[in-house]
């Protein structure tokens, strides 16, 4: 049976999925029991769907009723990120959603206007349609077509290239995406405007001249880089956006220059990953009046607590030399219940260091191993509560 045929048979056999959901037996035992009633291909598809639905809980609305695959879920845009992107698209103008996947971006885009979803996989298109029904969205036009064959001239597009392209793990090089870098670059020139979703760790630097590259984070995790082009680009620079607050900054990383601090001040500030990946640390420093501790370190410092989601704040308790004996001696006076160790640029075994530290009933302490003006220091701090 084809993947689409299996999918339709699975949709027509809700009792199979219910049996898996209700089973208290091991997966092997469940498989053996179900294979007496259903063919092997259908049972395997049902088990994979069940596992994907479990992973989607707390992330996607109506997760227990969605039609998912492990890869589709992994590459899906988080609904909060999808809504943020969709808000930039013009209303009541058709958007071509290329490589639509399980439909998260299509769902967000359909709230502002008509959408045509393209995917080479007919089974994935069917999943997209069923998911949009579960989410109560307007059902878009669905076309089983390769993005490479779609005419882009004069169109507004959203593209989510395959970052696996048949491999077991996502790749970082855009040249290995499907569609690949050359196609993406041509799309930025031929389409009227739009957005291309790429991995935040991909090699996007200097690959999209004349475009805006937005790094988007959600609750401290950099989720994606979005290449905005044509009529959809607000600037020809980098942007960092922090969700769910929506705080954003746009600029050229080379246009700002942060002051250097001689020592950590009252607060140590860890910039959001979107700020770091976009290269806009100095821009954030200028906006929030912060200082850097070292040209090679991302950590910032200030005497006042900035009101911004661009940084996570820690109140400094002490600054010590990078001496393990002196560190343990200091902590014996007021040991923490446990320690959170951060050593972004300093090579060390954080687990081994933690095991040797004295523990007690005190509050959790955060230990930063970092450079200050080229010298390694240990900063002992406590995490400030979020507002």
Rosetta blueprint (number, residue, H / E / L):
1 X L
2 X L
3 X H
4 X H
5 X H
6 X H
7 X H
8 X H
9 X H
10 X H
11 X H
12 X L
13 X L
14 X H
15 X H
16 X H
17 X H
18 X H
19 X H
20 X H
21 X H
22 X H
23 X L
24 X L
25 X L
26 X L
27 X H
28 X H
29 X H
30 X H
31 X H
32 X H
33 X H
34 X H
35 X L
36 X L
37 X L
38 X L
39 X L
40 X H
41 X H
42 X H
43 X H
44 X H
45 X H
46 X H
47 X H
48 X H
49 X H
50 X H
51 X H
52 X H
53 X H
54 X H
55 X H
56 X H
57 X L
58 X L
59 X L
60 X L
61 X L
62 X L
63 X H
64 X H
65 X H
66 X L
67 X L
68 X L
69 X L
70 X H
71 X H
72 X H
73 X H
74 X H
75 X H
76 X L
77 X L
78 X L
79 X H
80 X H
81 X H
82 X H
83 X H
84 X H
85 X H
86 X H
87 X L
88 X L
89 X L
90 X L
91 X L
92 X L
93 X L
94 X L
95 X E
96 X E
97 X E
98 X E
99 X L
100 X L
101 X L
102 X L
103 X L
104 X H
105 X H
106 X H
107 X H
108 X H
109 X H
110 X H
111 X L
112 X L
113 X L
114 X L
115 X E
116 X E
117 X E
118 X E
119 X L
120 X L
121 X L
122 X H
123 X H
124 X H
125 X H
126 X H
127 X H
128 X H
129 X H
130 X H
131 X H
132 X H
133 X H
134 X H
135 X L
136 X L
137 X L
138 X L
139 X L
140 X L
141 X E
142 X E
143 X E
144 X L
145 X L
146 X L
147 X H
148 X H
149 X H
150 X L
151 X L
152 X L
153 X E
154 X L
155 X L
156 X E
157 X E
158 X E
159 X E
160 X E
161 X L
162 X E
163 X L
164 X L
165 X L
166 X L
167 X L
168 X L
169 X L
170 X L
171 X L
172 X L
173 X L
174 X H
175 X H
176 X H
177 X L
178 X E
179 X L
180 X L
181 X H
182 X H
183 X H
184 X H
185 X H
186 X H
187 X H
188 X H
189 X H
190 X H
191 X E
192 X L
193 X E
194 X E
195 X E
196 X E
197 X E
198 X E
199 X L
200 X L
201 X L
202 X L
203 X L
204 X L
205 X L
206 X L
207 X L
208 X L
209 X L
210 X L
211 X L
212 X E
213 X E
214 X E
215 X E
216 X E
217 X E
218 X E
219 X L
220 X L
221 X E
222 X E
223 X E
224 X E
225 X E
226 X E
227 X E
228 X E
229 X E
230 X E
231 X L
232 X L
233 X L
234 X L
235 X L
236 X L
237 X L
238 X E
239 X E
240 X E
241 X E
242 X E
243 X E
244 X L
245 X L
246 X L
247 X E
248 X E
249 X E
250 X E
251 X E
252 X L
253 X H
254 X H
255 X H
256 X L
257 X L
258 X L
259 X L
260 X E
261 X L
262 X L
263 X L
264 X L
265 X L
266 X L
267 X E
268 X E
269 X E
270 X E
271 X E
272 X L
273 X H
274 X H
275 X H
276 X H
277 X H
278 X H
279 X L
280 X L
281 X H
282 X H
283 X H
284 X H
285 X H
286 X H
287 X H
288 X H
289 X L
290 X L
291 X E
292 X E
293 X L
294 X L
295 X L
296 X L
297 X L
298 X L
299 X L
300 X E
301 X E
302 X E
303 X L
304 X L
305 X L
306 X L
307 X L
308 X L
309 X L
310 X L
311 X E
312 X E
313 X E
314 X E
315 X E
316 X E
317 X E
318 X E
319 X E
320 X E
321 X E
322 X L
323 X L
324 X H
325 X H
326 X H
327 X H
328 X H
329 X H
330 X H
331 X H
332 X H
333 X H
334 X L
335 X L
336 X E
337 X L
338 X L
339 X E
340 X E
341 X E
342 X E
343 X L
344 X L
345 X L
346 X L
347 X L
348 X L
349 X L
350 X H
351 X H
352 X H
353 X H
354 X H
355 X H
356 X L
357 X L
358 X L
359 X E
360 X L
361 X L
362 X E
363 X L
364 X L
365 X E
366 X E
367 X E
368 X E
369 X E
370 X E
371 X E
372 X E
373 X L
374 X L
375 X E
376 X E
377 X E
378 X E
379 X E
380 X E
381 X E
382 X E
383 X E
384 X L
385 X L
386 X L
387 X L
